[in-house]
Amino acid sequence: MKGYENVRVLIISDYVAGWGGNKISGFIELAKKVELCDGFVGFAFPDAARNSAWINEIENPVYFYKDVTLLSVMQMINMAVHAWKVNIIHTHFWGPREIARLKVANRGRCRLIYHIRTFPMHKNDIVRKTFHHMIFGTGLKICISEGIKKVVEYRYSKNNVHVVYNGVDLNRLSVNNCKDVQLDSSGKKILIMGYYFDRKGVDLALRACKKIEGQCEFQLYIITDDSEECTLLCKNSLNSSVMPKWITILPAIENIASYYRSMDIFLSPSRSEAFGMSSIEAAYCGCKVIASKVPGQEEIGVPEVIWISNPETNLDRSIDELAESLKKVIISDDVIEEKEFIREYIENNFSMDKWVREIIALYRLKGKKSYAKI
């Protein structure tokens, strides 16, 4: 495959989570595809990632950086250019300050690609905005949704901005990789992510469930890695000193599909979402999904998702719509199950193979000025 052999990439990722999930699976598949065509991929992670369970899954060369000072970044880039002969640097989870140091350290030797996975900060001071335009005026920018792209073009630069939807590791969602989760519930089982409590709209879910309490049978399960904080936030949201019996807090686990496949309904009434990954995964596993129509999430287009209004636009309406939608699904006689056409839609639009192919296409893309011979 002519054209791939000169792709030599350093992937820098400020990723230190306990388990790899879709992100690390994507990195591994990307590296395999590039190397299959005689290219090269090396990785750089923070020192804190040394003890992560997923680090041993990566067979490629790995560089661990202690910090992101200019000296540290220069040492990393010099090593990658001289020892690994890289000609592309692809960053993940690095912000404007880190990118500024990278540009100084790079000195025009490698093509720079910035993967932007979150919405840029909305601060309108002219100094900050000018700085962002200087930093992101050059280099290729990959956004994970059209919603992020729109903000990036406004806040950073309209030059060389592309959208590549996140890839989903469908293998980790398969029935064969799931473990039985014993959950006691006489009614419909509802799941919501409890991380980033306010942003994920957990308080909306609680208030909606409170509205239909006593009208139908259900159990709301909240996934969190801090049960004490989650309990306190739940009580505060409901203005109660005790937790309702219809709430169960679940610990975070790596095999998230085991939870999805034990549930009937998945909620994502978020105030903000860069991309609707959890909604896609839940739908693939057969959950009925109810989600807020916010930029980044509303564009996923998964069939049969029930949409509610953007909470940032009208909070009370969102809660009412969520309560109404929940009640309708709970009391319905329709069987909630996996549907082949939903799975096919997700496989066609969000597979890891599609993500890898689109990233490699951008590695090979020649801009007005390319320092890599690709």
Stockholm file with secondary structure:
# STOCKHOLM 1.0

chainA/1-374         MKGYENVRVLIISDYVAGWGGNKISGFIELAKKVELCDGFVGFAFPDAARNSAWINEIENPVYFYKDVTLLSVMQMINMAVHAWKVNIIHTHFWGPREIARLKVANRGRCRLIYHIRTFPMHKNDIVRKTFHHMIFGTGLKICISEGIKKVVEYRYSKNNVHVVYNGVDLNRLSVNNCKDVQLDSSGKKILIMGYYFDRKGVDLALRACKKIEGQCEFQLYIITDDSEECTLLCKNSLNSSVMPKWITILPAIENIASYYRSMDIFLSPSRSEAFGMSSIEAAYCGCKVIASKVPGQEEIGVPEVIWISNPETNLDRSIDELAESLKKVIISDDVIEEKEFIREYIENNFSMDKWVREIIALYRLKGKKSYAKI
#=GR chainA/1-374 SS CTTSTTCEEEEEECCCCSSCHHHHHHHHHHHHHHHHTTCEEEEEEEGGGGGCGGGGGCCSCEEEESCCSHHHHHHHHHHHHHTSCCCEEEEESCCHHHHHHHHHHHTTSSEEEEEECSCCCCCCCHHHHHHHHHHHSSSEEEESSHHHHHHHHHHTCSTTEEECCCCBCGGGGSGGGCCCCCCCCSSEEEEEECSSTTTTTHHHHHHHHHHHBTTBCEEEEEEESCHHHHHHHHHHHHTCSSCCTTEEEEECCSCTHHHHTTCSEEEECCSCCSCCHHHHHHHHTTCEEEEECCTTTGGGCCTTCEEECCTTTCHHHHHHHHHHHHHHHHHCCSCCCCCHHHHHHHHHHHBHHHHHHHHHHHHHCCCSSCSSCC
#=GC SS_cons         CTTSTTCEEEEEECCCCSSCHHHHHHHHHHHHHHHHTTCEEEEEEEGGGGGCGGGGGCCSCEEEESCCSHHHHHHHHHHHHHTSCCCEEEEESCCHHHHHHHHHHHTTSSEEEEEECSCCCCCCCHHHHHHHHHHHSSSEEEESSHHHHHHHHHHTCSTTEEECCCCBCGGGGSGGGCCCCCCCCSSEEEEEECSSTTTTTHHHHHHHHHHHBTTBCEEEEEEESCHHHHHHHHHHHHTCSSCCTTEEEEECCSCTHHHHTTCSEEEECCSCCSCCHHHHHHHHTTCEEEEECCTTTGGGCCTTCEEECCTTTCHHHHHHHHHHHHHHHHHCCSCCCCCHHHHHHHHHHHBHHHHHHHHHHHHHCCCSSCSSCC
//
